[in-house]
Amino acid sequence: MRLEVVRGDITAQETDAVVNAANRAMRGGGGVDGAIHRAGGPAVLEDCVRRFPHGLATGEAGWTTGGDLPARWVIHVVGPNHAAGQRDRRLLTSCYARALAVADELGARSVAFPLVSAGIYGWPLDDAALAAVETLLGTRTQVEESRLVAFDGTIEALLRETVARAALE
């Protein structure tokens, strides 16, 4: 699998699927979640309500239509809320591994990921980047391209440095 870092808007990625850093209720929210729901339109929320009537557990992944997004599917993951005391790193790495498993089920060959749990959920940025890169590179998948999408220069630089270090190991 090719792992790429890009700076941009996850809602504009022309990939088979985009990953949404959702909350457990699966009804939209702030940050990446809000942006994906706004850009994807009402079809994304309607599919969330239908497919996840009781929400989704932390560390799990599920999919919906991409609605009005360029991506065909949204793969929703619920990352751990570090700020609220959810500090089990396995829940964070599970988000990436489960997203790849869902992508494989869908037949997606390209997937765009945000840095899960690194925003309002407060996961330390260095470890969030390391967890993403290690898991994406270490998980068997049929996905051919995983794209880590950074919304600003600081995150982009951190992700590029983390990917470069992983390539040396």
Residue, then its C-alpha position, 0 to 999 in steps of 0.5 A: m500500500r502507498l501511504e501519502v500525506v496531503r494538505g487539504d480538505i478531507t471533504a474534497q478528496e477524490t478517493d473511493a472513501v473518506v474516513n470520518a472521525a465521528n462521535r459515538a452517537m453518529r449524528g454529526g458533530g464538530g470538526v471533521d465530523g461536521a465538515i463531512h456531514r455538511a459537505g455530504g449533505p442530508a444523505v450521510l445523516e439519513d444513512c447514519v440514522r438507518r445503519f446505526p440507530h444506536g450509534l457506534a462503539t469507540g474503536e469501531a468503524g462502519w460505512t455510509t454513502g458519501g452523499d454529495l462528497p466526491a468519495r463514494w463512501v464515508i467510513h465512520v470511526v469513533g476515536p477515543n476521547h483522550a481529554a475525557g480519560q479514554r487513553d487506551r491506545r488500542l482503541l485509536t489504532s483499532c480505528y485505522a485497522r477497522a477502517l481498512a477492513v471496512a474499505d476491503e469489504l466495500g472494495a475501496r482501493s483509495v481511502a483518505f484519513p484524518l488524524v483521528s482523535a487529535g482534535i477536540y478529543g485531545w490525543p497527543l499529536d505525536d502519538a496520534a500521528l505515530a499510531a496512524v502511520e504504524t497501523l496503516l503501514g502494518t495492516r494487511t489490506q487490499v487498499e492500494e492508497s491511503r492518504l493522510v489529510a492534514f488541514d494545516g501546515t503543522i499537522e502536515a509537517l508532523l505527518r511527513e516526518t512520521v512517515a519518513r521515520a517509519a520508512l527508515e525503520 
